[in-house]
Amino acid sequence: MVTVDALVADILHYRAYLKASGGGVTVTGGEPLMQPKFVAELMRSCQAEGLHTALDTSGFSDLAAAQQVLPYADLVLLDIKSFQPELYHTVTHVDLKPTLRLARHLQAMQKPTWIRFVLVPGLTDAPDNVAALAEFVSTLTNVERVEVLPFHQMGAYKWEALGYDYSLQEMQPPPPEQVEQVKAQFQNYGLRVY
Protein backbone atom coordinates (compact mmCIF):
# COMPACT_ATOMS: atom_id res chain seq x y z
CA MET A 1 0.00 0.00 0.00
CA VAL A 2 1.38 3.39 -1.00
CA THR A 3 1.37 6.07 1.67
CA VAL A 4 0.97 9.79 1.05
CA ASP A 5 4.45 10.43 2.48
CA ALA A 6 6.05 7.90 0.14
CA LEU A 7 4.21 9.30 -2.87
CA VAL A 8 5.15 12.89 -2.02
CA ALA A 9 8.78 11.85 -1.54
CA ASP A 10 8.70 10.31 -5.02
CA ILE A 11 7.06 13.42 -6.51
CA LEU A 12 9.71 15.65 -4.93
CA HIS A 13 12.40 13.89 -6.99
CA TYR A 14 10.88 15.77 -9.94
CA ARG A 15 10.52 19.16 -8.21
CA ALA A 16 13.16 20.90 -10.34
CA TYR A 17 11.50 19.71 -13.55
CA LEU A 18 8.04 20.66 -12.33
CA LYS A 19 9.18 24.14 -11.39
CA ALA A 20 11.15 24.70 -14.61
CA SER A 21 8.30 23.51 -16.81
CA GLY A 22 5.62 25.44 -14.94
CA GLY A 23 3.91 22.17 -14.17
CA GLY A 24 2.62 20.57 -11.02
CA VAL A 25 0.82 17.53 -9.73
CA THR A 26 -2.48 16.41 -11.26
CA VAL A 27 -4.52 13.79 -9.44
CA THR A 28 -6.67 11.84 -11.87
CA GLY A 29 -8.25 8.43 -12.02
CA GLY A 30 -10.55 6.54 -12.26
CA GLU A 31 -12.30 9.04 -10.09
CA PRO A 32 -10.03 10.63 -7.45
CA LEU A 33 -12.99 11.88 -5.41
CA MET A 34 -13.74 8.26 -4.52
CA GLN A 35 -10.72 8.51 -2.18
CA PRO A 36 -11.16 12.02 -0.78
CA LYS A 37 -9.07 11.70 2.39
CA PHE A 38 -6.06 10.29 0.57
CA VAL A 39 -6.33 12.80 -2.29
CA ALA A 40 -6.82 15.74 0.08
CA GLU A 41 -3.75 14.77 2.09
CA LEU A 42 -1.67 14.22 -1.04
CA MET A 43 -2.63 17.59 -2.51
CA ARG A 44 -2.20 19.37 0.84
CA SER A 45 1.31 17.92 1.12
CA CYS A 46 2.15 18.95 -2.45
CA GLN A 47 0.92 22.50 -1.83
CA ALA A 48 3.00 22.64 1.37
CA GLU A 49 6.03 21.85 -0.82
CA GLY A 50 5.11 24.73 -3.15
CA LEU A 51 3.80 22.54 -5.96
CA HIS A 52 0.76 23.49 -8.05
CA THR A 53 -2.07 20.98 -7.71
CA ALA A 54 -4.86 20.03 -10.10
CA LEU A 55 -7.81 17.72 -9.62
CA ASP A 56 -9.04 15.90 -12.76
CA THR A 57 -12.58 14.71 -12.06
CA SER A 58 -15.84 13.68 -13.67
CA GLY A 59 -17.59 15.38 -10.77
CA PHE A 60 -19.58 12.25 -10.06
CA SER A 61 -19.19 12.18 -6.31
CA ASP A 62 -20.84 13.27 -3.14
CA LEU A 63 -20.32 17.02 -2.69
CA ALA A 64 -19.08 16.41 0.86
CA ALA A 65 -16.28 14.24 -0.55
CA ALA A 66 -15.31 16.95 -3.03
CA GLN A 67 -15.33 19.58 -0.29
CA GLN A 68 -12.58 17.64 1.51
CA VAL A 69 -10.32 17.93 -1.54
CA LEU A 70 -11.14 21.30 -3.13
CA PRO A 71 -9.25 23.50 -0.63
CA TYR A 72 -6.05 21.79 -1.79
CA ALA A 73 -6.70 21.99 -5.54
CA ASP A 74 -5.28 25.04 -7.27
CA LEU A 75 -7.16 24.05 -10.43
CA VAL A 76 -10.04 21.69 -11.24
CA LEU A 77 -10.32 19.91 -14.59
CA LEU A 78 -14.00 19.03 -14.79
CA ASP A 79 -15.04 16.52 -17.43
CA ILE A 80 -18.61 17.03 -18.70
CA LYS A 81 -19.37 14.52 -21.44
CA SER A 82 -22.84 15.82 -22.28
CA PHE A 83 -25.35 18.37 -21.05
CA GLN A 84 -28.37 16.28 -21.97
CA PRO A 85 -29.20 14.01 -18.99
CA GLU A 86 -30.27 11.03 -21.10
CA LEU A 87 -27.20 11.19 -23.31
CA TYR A 88 -24.94 11.72 -20.30
CA HIS A 89 -26.39 8.56 -18.76
CA THR A 90 -25.92 6.66 -22.03
CA VAL A 91 -22.26 7.70 -22.18
CA THR A 92 -21.35 7.36 -18.49
CA HIS A 93 -24.06 5.10 -16.98
CA VAL A 94 -24.47 7.62 -14.15
CA ASP A 95 -26.57 10.71 -13.44
CA LEU A 96 -25.50 14.18 -14.63
CA LYS A 97 -26.79 16.01 -11.54
CA PRO A 98 -23.73 15.47 -9.27
CA THR A 99 -21.40 16.84 -11.98
CA LEU A 100 -23.54 19.94 -12.48
CA ARG A 101 -23.82 20.37 -8.70
CA LEU A 102 -20.03 20.32 -8.45
CA ALA A 103 -19.72 22.79 -11.35
CA ARG A 104 -22.04 25.22 -9.56
CA HIS A 105 -20.15 24.71 -6.29
CA LEU A 106 -16.86 25.49 -8.01
CA GLN A 107 -18.50 28.65 -9.39
CA ALA A 108 -19.70 29.67 -5.92
CA MET A 109 -16.22 29.30 -4.48
CA GLN A 110 -14.59 30.82 -7.59
CA LYS A 111 -12.24 27.84 -7.93
CA PRO A 112 -10.28 28.08 -11.21
CA THR A 113 -11.75 25.43 -13.49
CA TRP A 114 -11.18 24.04 -16.96
CA ILE A 115 -14.13 22.22 -18.54
CA ARG A 116 -13.20 19.20 -20.65
CA PHE A 117 -15.59 17.94 -23.32
CA VAL A 118 -14.88 14.69 -25.17
CA LEU A 119 -16.10 14.93 -28.76
CA VAL A 120 -17.37 11.51 -29.87
CA PRO A 121 -18.76 11.49 -33.44
CA GLY A 122 -22.34 10.32 -33.56
CA LEU A 123 -22.64 10.40 -29.78
CA THR A 124 -21.73 13.71 -28.10
CA ASP A 125 -21.41 15.86 -31.21
CA ALA A 126 -25.05 16.90 -31.73
CA PRO A 127 -25.14 20.68 -32.14
CA ASP A 128 -27.94 21.06 -29.57
CA ASN A 129 -25.95 19.07 -27.00
CA VAL A 130 -22.84 21.19 -27.56
CA ALA A 131 -24.86 24.43 -27.51
CA ALA A 132 -26.61 23.50 -24.26
CA LEU A 133 -23.29 22.69 -22.59
CA ALA A 134 -21.69 25.87 -23.94
CA GLU A 135 -24.60 27.95 -22.67
CA PHE A 136 -24.31 26.39 -19.20
CA VAL A 137 -20.55 26.82 -19.05
CA SER A 138 -20.83 30.45 -20.14
CA THR A 139 -22.71 31.16 -16.87
CA LEU A 140 -19.76 29.94 -14.78
CA THR A 141 -17.44 32.88 -14.12
CA ASN A 142 -14.68 30.67 -12.69
CA VAL A 143 -14.14 28.72 -15.93
CA GLU A 144 -10.81 29.72 -17.48
CA ARG A 145 -11.11 27.57 -20.58
CA VAL A 146 -12.90 24.75 -22.34
CA GLU A 147 -10.91 21.90 -23.82
CA VAL A 148 -12.52 20.02 -26.69
CA LEU A 149 -10.91 16.59 -26.61
CA PRO A 150 -11.30 14.50 -29.77
CA PHE A 151 -12.26 10.90 -29.05
CA HIS A 152 -9.46 8.36 -29.57
CA GLN A 153 -8.91 4.65 -29.06
CA MET A 154 -5.89 4.85 -26.74
CA GLY A 155 -7.84 3.49 -23.74
CA ALA A 156 -9.46 0.56 -25.54
CA TYR A 157 -6.90 -1.89 -24.15
CA LYS A 158 -8.11 -1.13 -20.60
CA TRP A 159 -11.58 -2.41 -21.40
CA GLU A 160 -10.12 -5.58 -22.89
CA ALA A 161 -7.79 -6.09 -19.92
CA LEU A 162 -10.75 -5.77 -17.55
CA GLY A 163 -12.82 -8.18 -19.63
CA TYR A 164 -15.50 -5.59 -20.39
CA ASP A 165 -17.36 -5.14 -23.64
CA TYR A 166 -16.11 -1.93 -25.27
CA SER A 167 -19.05 -0.47 -27.18
CA LEU A 168 -16.94 2.19 -28.95
CA GLN A 169 -14.37 -0.16 -30.48
CA GLU A 170 -15.49 0.69 -34.04
CA MET A 171 -15.69 4.45 -33.37
CA GLN A 172 -13.30 6.64 -35.33
CA PRO A 173 -11.83 9.93 -34.08
CA PRO A 174 -13.61 13.06 -35.31
CA PRO A 175 -12.10 14.75 -38.35
CA PRO A 176 -10.23 18.02 -37.66
CA GLU A 177 -12.95 20.12 -39.30
CA GLN A 178 -15.57 18.71 -36.91
CA VAL A 179 -13.33 19.51 -33.94
CA GLU A 180 -13.02 23.08 -35.18
CA GLN A 181 -16.80 23.36 -35.64
CA VAL A 182 -17.42 22.28 -32.05
CA LYS A 183 -14.74 24.65 -30.76
CA ALA A 184 -16.49 27.46 -32.66
CA GLN A 185 -19.78 26.57 -30.96
CA PHE A 186 -18.17 27.08 -27.55
CA GLN A 187 -16.43 30.26 -28.74
CA ASN A 188 -19.83 31.64 -29.84
CA TYR A 189 -20.70 31.77 -26.14
CA GLY A 190 -17.64 33.86 -25.36
CA LEU A 191 -15.63 30.95 -24.01
CA ARG A 192 -11.89 30.49 -24.35
CA VAL A 193 -11.44 27.19 -26.15
CA TYR A 194 -8.51 24.85 -26.77
Backbone hydrogen bonds in HBPLUS format (Angstrom, degrees):
<---DONOR---> <-ACCEPTOR-->    atom                        ^
c    i                          cat <-CA-CA->   ^        H-A-AA   ^      H-
h    n   atom  resd res      DA  || num        DHA   H-A  angle D-A-AA Bond
n    s   type  num  typ     dist DA aas  dist angle  dist       angle   num
A0007-LEU N   A0003-THR O   3.01 MM   4  6.25 160.9  2.05 150.4 155.9     1
A0008-VAL N   A0004-VAL O   2.85 MM   4  6.04 165.1  1.87 160.0 163.8     2
A0009-ALA N   A0005-ASP O   2.94 MM   4  6.08 157.5  1.99 144.4 151.0     3
A0010-ASP N   A0006-ALA O   3.04 MM   4  6.28 152.3  2.11 143.1 150.3     4
A0011-ILE N   A0007-LEU O   2.91 MM   4  6.20 159.7  1.95 150.3 156.1     5
A0012-LEU N   A0008-VAL O   2.87 MM   4  6.07 155.2  1.93 153.0 159.2     6
A0013-HIS N   A0010-ASP O   3.14 MM   3  5.51 150.7  2.23 107.0 115.5     7
A0014-TYR N   A0011-ILE O   2.89 MM   3  5.64 159.5  1.94 122.1 128.4     8
A0015-ARG N   A0012-LEU O   3.21 MM   3  4.87 169.4  2.22 103.1 104.6     9
A0018-LEU N   A0014-TYR O   2.90 MM   4  6.13 167.0  1.92 162.1 166.5    10
A0019-LYS N   A0015-ARG O   2.88 MM   4  6.06 163.9  1.90 158.2 162.0    11
A0020-ALA N   A0016-ALA O   2.95 MM   4  6.05 166.3  1.97 148.1 152.5    12
A0021-SER N   A0017-TYR O   2.88 MM   4  5.94 153.2  1.95 152.5 159.1    13
A0023-GLY N   A0018-LEU O   2.89 MM   5  4.77 127.6  2.16 146.0 152.1    14
A0022-GLY N   A0019-LYS O   3.24 MM   3  5.20 147.4  2.35  97.8 107.3    15
A0025-VAL N   A0052-HIS O   2.82 MM  27  6.19 165.0  1.84 162.7 161.7    16
A0054-ALA N   A0025-VAL O   2.85 MM  29  6.21 147.0  1.96 154.5 155.7    17
A0027-VAL N   A0054-ALA O   2.86 MM  27  6.28 160.9  1.90 164.7 163.8    18
A0056-ASP N   A0027-VAL O   2.88 MM  29  5.99 176.3  1.89 162.4 161.1    19
A0034-MET N   A0031-GLU O   3.06 MM   3  5.80 163.4  2.09 123.3 126.7    20
A0035-GLN N   A0032-PRO O   3.07 MM   3  5.73 167.5  2.09 119.1 122.8    21
A0039-VAL N   A0035-GLN O   3.02 MM   4  6.14 173.4  2.02 164.8 167.0    22
A0040-ALA N   A0036-PRO O   2.82 MM   4  5.78 160.5  1.86 146.2 152.2    23
A0041-GLU N   A0037-LYS O   3.02 MM   4  6.15 163.2  2.05 146.2 150.7    24
A0042-LEU N   A0038-PHE O   2.90 MM   4  6.11 158.5  1.94 150.4 157.0    25
A0043-MET N   A0039-VAL O   2.89 MM   4  6.05 169.7  1.90 154.1 156.7    26
A0044-ARG N   A0040-ALA O   2.84 MM   4  5.92 157.8  1.89 148.2 155.3    27
A0045-SER N   A0041-GLU O   2.96 MM   4  6.03 159.8  2.00 144.7 150.0    28
A0046-CYS N   A0042-LEU O   2.97 MM   4  6.24 152.0  2.05 145.5 153.7    29
A0047-GLN N   A0043-MET O   2.87 MM   4  6.10 162.4  1.90 152.2 156.6    30
A0048-ALA N   A0044-ARG O   2.95 MM   4  6.17 153.8  2.02 145.8 153.4    31
A0049-GLU N   A0045-SER O   3.19 MM   4  6.44 129.9  2.45 134.3 146.3    32
A0049-GLU N   A0046-CYS O   3.05 MM   3  5.10 134.5  2.27  96.8 109.7    33
A0051-LEU N   A0046-CYS O   2.95 MM   5  5.29 162.9  1.98 147.5 143.4    34
A0050-GLY N   A0047-GLN O   2.82 MM   3  4.92 158.8  1.87 109.4 114.4    35
A0074-ASP N   A0053-THR O   2.92 MM  21  5.19 134.0  2.13 119.5 132.8    36
A0075-LEU N   A0053-THR O   3.17 MM  22  6.54 132.1  2.42 143.4 155.5    37
A0055-LEU N   A0075-LEU O   2.94 MM  20  6.41 154.4  2.01 152.3 158.8    38
A0077-LEU N   A0055-LEU O   2.75 MM  22  5.98 170.3  1.76 155.2 158.2    39
A0057-THR N   A0077-LEU O   2.91 MM  20  6.21 161.6  1.94 166.4 171.0    40
A0079-ASP N   A0057-THR O   2.93 MM  22  6.18 168.5  1.94 159.3 163.1    41
A0061-SER N   A0059-GLY O   2.96 MM   2  5.72 122.8  2.30 110.2  93.8    42
A0065-ALA N   A0062-ASP O   2.98 MM   3  5.33 127.2  2.27 105.9 119.1    43
A0066-ALA N   A0062-ASP O   3.19 MM   4  6.64 158.3  2.24 151.9 157.7    44
A0067-GLN N   A0063-LEU O   2.87 MM   4  6.10 154.2  1.94 151.2 158.6    45
A0068-GLN N   A0065-ALA O   3.16 MM   3  5.43 143.3  2.30 103.1 113.2    46
A0069-VAL N   A0066-ALA O   2.92 MM   3  5.30 135.3  2.12 108.4 120.6    47
A0070-LEU N   A0066-ALA O   2.91 MM   4  6.03 166.4  1.93 168.3 172.7    48
A0072-TYR N   A0069-VAL O   2.89 MM   3  5.76 157.2  1.94 132.8 139.3    49
A0073-ALA N   A0070-LEU O   3.14 MM   3  5.10 170.6  2.15 109.8 112.4    50
A0076-VAL N   A0112-PRO O   2.96 MM  36  6.40 151.4  2.05 147.1 156.3    51
A0114-TRP N   A0076-VAL O   2.84 MM  38  6.29 156.9  1.89 158.8 165.5    52
A0078-LEU N   A0114-TRP O   2.81 MM  36  6.14 153.5  1.88 161.5 169.8    53
A0116-ARG N   A0078-LEU O   2.83 MM  38  5.92 159.8  1.88 142.8 143.8    54
A0080-ILE N   A0116-ARG O   2.94 MM  36  6.15 155.9  2.00 158.3 164.9    55
A0088-TYR N   A0084-GLN O   2.80 MM   4  5.95 166.2  1.82 166.7 171.4    56
A0089-HIS N   A0085-PRO O   2.98 MM   4  6.14 157.3  2.04 143.6 149.3    57
A0090-THR N   A0086-GLU O   2.95 MM   4  6.24 151.5  2.03 142.8 151.2    58
A0091-VAL N   A0087-LEU O   2.89 MM   4  6.15 158.0  1.94 155.5 160.5    59
A0092-THR N   A0088-TYR O   2.83 MM   4  5.93 164.5  1.85 154.8 159.4    60
A0093-HIS N   A0089-HIS O   2.62 MM   4  4.53 143.6  1.75 126.6 136.4    61
A0099-THR N   A0096-LEU O   3.03 MM   3  5.55 123.1  2.37 116.5 130.2    62
A0100-LEU N   A0096-LEU O   3.17 MM   4  6.46 160.4  2.21 156.1 162.2    63
A0101-ARG N   A0097-LYS O   2.84 MM   4  5.99 155.3  1.90 156.0 163.8    64
A0102-LEU N   A0098-PRO O   2.94 MM   4  6.15 155.8  2.00 143.7 149.6    65
A0103-ALA N   A0099-THR O   2.95 MM   4  6.22 157.1  2.00 145.3 152.0    66
A0104-ARG N   A0100-LEU O   2.97 MM   4  6.21 159.4  2.01 149.0 153.3    67
A0105-HIS N   A0101-ARG O   2.94 MM   4  6.18 149.5  2.03 144.0 153.2    68
A0106-LEU N   A0102-LEU O   2.83 MM   4  6.08 159.5  1.87 157.3 162.1    69
A0107-GLN N   A0103-ALA O   3.05 MM   4  6.30 149.6  2.15 141.3 149.7    70
A0108-ALA N   A0104-ARG O   2.92 MM   4  6.20 157.6  1.97 146.2 151.8    71
A0109-MET N   A0105-HIS O   3.00 MM   4  6.30 149.3  2.10 148.7 156.3    72
A0110-GLN N   A0106-LEU O   2.89 MM   4  5.81 106.1  2.45 131.7 149.4    73
A0111-LYS N   A0106-LEU O   2.98 MM   5  5.19 159.6  2.02 149.2 152.7    74
A0110-GLN N   A0107-GLN O   3.00 MM   3  4.82 150.2  2.09  98.8 108.2    75
A0113-THR N   A0142-ASN O   3.24 MM  29  6.06 155.6  2.30 143.7 140.4    76
A0144-GLU N   A0113-THR O   2.82 MM  31  5.93 155.7  1.88 159.3 167.3    77
A0115-ILE N   A0145-ARG O   3.02 MM  30  6.47 156.3  2.08 158.1 158.3    78
A0147-GLU N   A0115-ILE O   2.75 MM  32  6.19 161.7  1.78 162.5 169.0    79
A0117-PHE N   A0147-GLU O   2.85 MM  30  6.14 170.0  1.86 170.3 171.0    80
A0149-LEU N   A0117-PHE O   2.77 MM  32  5.87 166.5  1.78 150.4 155.2    81
A0119-LEU N   A0149-LEU O   2.83 MM  30  5.86 155.3  1.89 137.9 146.2    82
A0151-PHE N   A0119-LEU O   2.96 MM  32  5.58 153.8  2.03 151.0 143.7    83
A0123-LEU N   A0120-VAL O   2.97 MM   3  5.39 155.1  2.03 140.3 139.5    84
A0124-THR N   A0120-VAL O   2.98 MM   4  5.19 148.6  2.08 138.2 148.1    85
A0129-ASN N   A0126-ALA O   2.96 MM   3  5.28 125.3  2.27 109.2 123.6    86
A0130-VAL N   A0126-ALA O   3.05 MM   4  6.38 164.6  2.07 162.8 167.1    87
A0131-ALA N   A0127-PRO O   2.86 MM   4  5.96 163.2  1.89 147.9 153.3    88
A0132-ALA N   A0128-ASP O   3.01 MM   4  5.99 156.9  2.06 136.7 142.9    89
A0133-LEU N   A0129-ASN O   3.06 MM   4  6.30 161.1  2.10 149.6 154.5    90
A0134-ALA N   A0130-VAL O   2.83 MM   4  6.03 164.6  1.85 154.5 159.4    91
A0135-GLU N   A0131-ALA O   2.83 MM   4  5.99 158.0  1.88 149.3 155.2    92
A0136-PHE N   A0132-ALA O   3.06 MM   4  6.26 161.9  2.09 145.7 150.1    93
A0137-VAL N   A0133-LEU O   2.87 MM   4  6.09 173.2  1.87 160.2 161.9    94
A0138-SER N   A0134-ALA O   2.91 MM   4  6.01 148.4  2.01 144.6 153.1    95
A0139-THR N   A0136-PHE O   3.00 MM   3  5.54 157.1  2.05 113.4 120.7    96
A0140-LEU N   A0137-VAL O   2.97 MM   3  5.35 162.9  2.00 115.5 121.2    97
A0143-VAL N   A0140-LEU O   3.33 MM   3  5.86 169.5  2.34 116.1 119.2    98
A0146-VAL N   A0192-ARG O   2.78 MM  46  6.16 147.7  1.88 156.5 167.6    99
A0194-TYR N   A0146-VAL O   2.83 MM  48  6.24 154.4  1.89 162.2 169.2   100
A0156-ALA N   A0153-GLN O   3.08 MM   3  5.43 168.3  2.10 118.3 121.9   101
A0158-LYS N   A0155-GLY O   3.00 MM   3  5.59 142.5  2.14 115.4 125.0   102
A0159-TRP N   A0156-ALA O   3.11 MM   3  5.51 123.4  2.44 107.4 119.9   103
A0160-GLU N   A0156-ALA O   3.32 MM   4  6.72 162.2  2.36 152.2 156.7   104
A0161-ALA N   A0157-TYR O   2.82 MM   4  6.03 160.7  1.86 150.7 156.3   105
A0162-LEU N   A0158-LYS O   2.97 MM   4  6.16 143.4  2.11 143.6 152.7   106
A0164-TYR N   A0159-TRP O   2.92 MM   5  5.14 155.2  1.98 156.2 152.2   107
A0163-GLY N   A0160-GLU O   2.99 MM   3  4.97 148.8  2.09  99.8 109.8   108
A0169-GLN N   A0166-TYR O   3.38 MM   3  5.77 154.2  2.45 121.4 119.5   109
A0171-MET N   A0168-LEU O   3.00 MM   3  5.13 153.6  2.07 108.5 117.1   110
A0178-GLN N   A0175-PRO O   2.95 MM   3  5.46 130.7  2.20 114.1 126.7   111
A0179-VAL N   A0175-PRO O   3.20 MM   4  6.60 156.4  2.26 152.6 159.8   112
A0180-GLU N   A0176-PRO O   2.99 MM   4  6.29 159.4  2.04 150.9 156.0   113
A0181-GLN N   A0177-GLU O   3.01 MM   4  6.22 147.4  2.12 137.7 146.5   114
A0182-VAL N   A0178-GLN O   3.01 MM   4  6.30 158.9  2.06 152.7 157.0   115
A0183-LYS N   A0179-VAL O   2.93 MM   4  6.20 158.8  1.98 150.5 157.1   116
A0184-ALA N   A0180-GLU O   2.95 MM   4  6.12 155.5  2.01 144.2 150.7   117
A0185-GLN N   A0181-GLN O   3.07 MM   4  6.41 144.1  2.20 140.2 149.6   118
A0185-GLN N   A0182-VAL O   3.11 MM   3  5.03 119.1  2.50  92.3 107.3   119
A0186-PHE N   A0182-VAL O   3.22 MM   4  6.63 156.7  2.28 151.7 155.8   120
A0187-GLN N   A0183-LYS O   2.91 MM   4  6.20 159.9  1.95 151.7 158.3   121
A0188-ASN N   A0184-ALA O   2.86 MM   4  6.05 141.7  2.01 146.7 155.8   122
A0189-TYR N   A0186-PHE O   3.01 MM   3  5.51 156.7  2.07 112.0 119.5   123
A0190-GLY N   A0187-GLN O   2.84 MM   3  5.08 151.6  1.92 119.7 119.7   124
